[in-house]
Structure formats: structure tokens, C-alpha cells
Amino acid sequence: MTNLKYHYSSFSIKTIPNDVLISILSYLADSNNYPFAKSDTNVLDYFTVELYKSNIPATLTASYLQILTTKTLADKYAAVKASQAIAGSSIIVGIDDTSTLAVGLSVVGEGIPNDSYIQSIRDKNSLKLNANATITGSPSLTISTRGWNIDYADLNLLLTQINFGSI
């Protein structure tokens, strides 16, 4: 289980034809509030949550924003990657590109134990799991945010700062 905290950096409100777009620039941090960064560049890994006024429920709640943010994250990090695994090793190689992956993402595939996740990204073509592969072969890995436990307390603060009803 990967424990993370949601934070928003800024928001913007833009009038577009027949609607209003609200963009919330956000990032995740670990349980010590250390920001989530891309492993290859160590640059803060921001993501944008977009809301259209026409889609916002009459009573905007933190739970609605949480669902939207969770979907945004799932879309951002979901991937299927070809790889090479060796039984007894936690090192997975032969991945075409790890730049879109992040430490803590869930990994599922043939020969990959349940509850496996990315422990570290070694370079642009390999990573280390928290568990050893059980087979030698070329599993297709499904990578996702499954198992992430995200603290969304910052969403309540955001709701007090943006008066969505007046938009």
C-alpha cells in the first residue's frame, strides 16, 4: 500500500464558449510531505484536474473532487508494458520507457506476486519491484494506481478558497 497526500498548487478559472473551465494544478507527496517527482528528472510531477461548470453538481463536495482526481491519476499512470523477468529477482528489464512510471505504482503480470509495486526506477528501461518474480519470461505488466491510499484533506481547503457557486 502506497500512502500519499494530495496537494493543490494553484487553480485558474477560464471562461470558454458556453461554459467555465476550472483547472486545478495538483501534485502528490509522500506521508512526510516530500513531493512526488519523476524519477528520471527529479522534477515535481504535477497533474491537472479539470472541471467544467456545466458538469459540477449543484452541491460541490470534496468527495466529487476526490473521485475526479482519482480518475485523473488513474488515467495519467495507467500503462501496459512488455518486460523481461527472472525468477528470484526483483529487477525487471526490457521496458520500452519508464519515464511515465512512478515509484509506488501497482504492478500486475504473470509471475509477479500479488501486491507488487514499483520500489525504484533504475533507469529508462528497468525498475525494481518490492517482490521477486516467480517465473523467468517476458510478462506483460499492467501498471496502475491500484492500492494507492491518498489523503485528500487538502480538497476541503480548496473548497473554502474557491467559491464555486459564484462562478
C-alpha positions as CSV (number, residue, x, y, z in Angstrom):
1,M,0.0,0.0,0.0
2,T,1.4,3.4,-1.0
3,N,0.4,6.3,1.2
4,L,0.3,9.7,-0.4
5,K,-1.1,13.1,0.3
6,Y,-2.9,15.2,-2.3
7,H,-1.9,18.9,-2.6
8,Y,-3.0,21.6,-5.0
9,S,-0.5,24.2,-6.2
10,S,-2.8,26.7,-7.9
11,F,-6.1,27.0,-9.8
12,S,-7.4,29.0,-12.7
13,I,-10.8,29.9,-13.9
14,K,-11.3,30.5,-17.6
15,T,-14.5,31.4,-19.5
16,I,-14.9,29.4,-22.6
17,P,-17.8,29.4,-25.1
18,N,-20.9,28.2,-23.2
19,D,-19.1,27.1,-20.1
20,V,-16.4,27.8,-17.5
21,L,-13.2,25.7,-17.1
22,I,-11.7,25.3,-13.7
23,S,-8.1,23.9,-13.8
24,I,-6.5,22.8,-10.6
25,L,-2.8,22.2,-10.7
26,S,-2.0,19.5,-8.3
27,Y,0.7,17.1,-7.0
28,L,1.1,14.2,-4.6
29,A,3.5,14.0,-1.7
30,D,4.6,11.1,0.4
31,S,3.5,10.7,4.0
32,N,6.3,13.0,5.1
33,N,5.1,15.7,2.6
34,Y,8.0,15.1,0.3
35,P,6.7,15.9,-3.2
36,F,6.3,13.1,-5.8
37,A,8.9,13.7,-8.5
38,K,9.6,12.0,-11.8
39,S,12.5,9.6,-11.2
40,D,14.4,10.4,-14.4
41,T,14.4,14.2,-14.0
42,N,13.6,14.7,-10.3
43,V,11.1,17.4,-11.4
44,L,7.9,17.7,-9.4
45,D,5.2,15.5,-11.1
46,Y,2.3,17.9,-11.4
47,F,-1.1,16.9,-12.9
48,T,-4.1,19.0,-13.7
49,V,-7.7,18.2,-12.7
50,E,-10.2,19.9,-15.0
51,L,-13.8,20.7,-14.1
52,Y,-16.4,22.2,-16.4
53,K,-19.0,24.3,-14.6
54,S,-21.7,22.5,-16.6
55,N,-20.7,19.2,-15.1
56,I,-20.3,20.3,-11.5
57,P,-23.1,19.0,-9.2
58,A,-25.3,21.7,-7.6
59,T,-23.6,21.0,-4.3
60,L,-19.9,20.5,-5.0
61,T,-18.3,18.3,-2.4
62,A,-14.8,17.1,-1.6
63,S,-15.9,13.6,-2.5
64,Y,-16.8,14.7,-6.0
65,L,-13.4,16.3,-6.4
66,Q,-11.8,13.2,-4.9
67,I,-13.5,10.9,-7.5
68,L,-12.4,13.3,-10.3
69,T,-8.9,13.5,-9.1
70,T,-8.6,9.7,-8.6
71,K,-9.8,9.2,-12.2
72,T,-7.3,11.8,-13.4
73,L,-4.4,9.9,-11.6
74,A,-5.6,6.5,-12.9
75,D,-5.6,7.8,-16.5
76,K,-2.2,9.5,-16.0
77,Y,-0.4,6.5,-14.7
78,A,-2.1,3.5,-16.3
79,A,0.2,1.6,-18.6
80,V,0.8,-1.9,-20.0
81,K,4.5,-2.6,-20.6
82,A,6.4,-5.5,-22.1
83,S,9.3,-6.7,-19.9
84,Q,11.8,-9.3,-19.1
85,A,11.7,-11.0,-15.6
86,I,14.0,-13.6,-14.0
87,A,12.6,-15.9,-11.3
88,G,14.0,-14.9,-7.9
89,S,14.9,-11.3,-8.9
90,S,13.0,-8.1,-8.2
91,I,14.7,-6.4,-11.2
92,I,12.5,-6.1,-14.3
93,V,14.3,-5.1,-17.5
94,G,13.4,-4.6,-21.2
95,I,10.8,-1.9,-20.6
96,D,10.5,0.4,-23.5
97,D,10.2,3.6,-21.4
98,T,10.0,4.1,-17.7
99,S,9.7,7.9,-17.8
100,T,5.9,7.8,-17.4
101,L,6.1,5.4,-14.4
102,A,6.5,6.3,-10.7
103,V,7.6,4.7,-7.5
104,G,4.6,3.1,-5.7
105,L,2.6,2.2,-8.7
106,S,1.0,-1.3,-8.6
107,V,2.4,-3.9,-10.9
108,V,0.4,-7.0,-12.1
109,G,1.5,-9.7,-14.5
110,E,2.3,-13.3,-15.0
111,G,4.9,-14.4,-12.4
112,I,4.6,-11.1,-10.5
113,P,3.4,-11.7,-6.9
114,N,0.2,-10.1,-5.6
115,D,0.5,-6.7,-4.1
116,S,3.7,-5.9,-6.0
117,Y,4.6,-2.3,-6.7
118,I,7.5,-0.3,-8.1
119,Q,10.1,0.2,-5.4
120,S,12.5,2.1,-7.6
121,I,13.1,3.1,-11.2
122,R,16.7,2.2,-12.1
123,D,17.0,3.7,-15.5
124,K,14.9,4.4,-18.6
125,N,14.5,0.6,-19.3
126,S,14.4,-1.1,-15.9
127,L,12.8,-1.0,-12.5
128,K,12.9,-2.8,-9.2
129,L,9.8,-4.3,-7.6
130,N,9.2,-4.8,-3.9
131,A,8.9,-8.6,-4.6
132,N,10.8,-11.1,-6.7
133,A,9.4,-12.5,-9.9
134,T,8.3,-16.2,-9.6
135,I,9.0,-17.1,-13.3
136,T,11.6,-16.3,-15.9
137,G,10.0,-14.9,-19.0
138,S,8.5,-11.9,-20.8
139,P,5.4,-10.9,-18.8
140,S,3.2,-8.1,-19.9
141,L,2.9,-5.8,-16.9
142,T,-0.2,-3.8,-16.1
143,I,0.8,-0.8,-14.1
144,S,-1.8,1.3,-12.2
145,T,-2.6,3.3,-9.1
146,R,-4.4,0.3,-7.6
147,G,-3.5,0.1,-3.9
148,W,-2.7,3.8,-3.6
149,N,-4.1,5.3,-0.4
150,I,-4.4,9.0,-0.9
151,D,-5.1,11.6,1.8
152,Y,-7.4,14.2,0.2
153,A,-7.6,16.6,3.2
154,D,-6.3,19.4,1.0
155,L,-9.5,19.2,-1.0
156,N,-11.5,20.7,1.9
157,L,-9.1,23.7,2.0
158,L,-9.5,24.1,-1.8
159,L,-13.3,24.2,-1.5
160,T,-13.1,27.0,1.1
161,Q,-10.8,29.1,-1.2
162,I,-12.9,28.7,-4.4
163,N,-16.4,29.8,-4.3
164,F,-17.7,27.5,-7.0
165,G,-21.3,28.8,-6.5
166,S,-20.3,32.3,-7.7
167,I,-18.6,31.1,-10.9
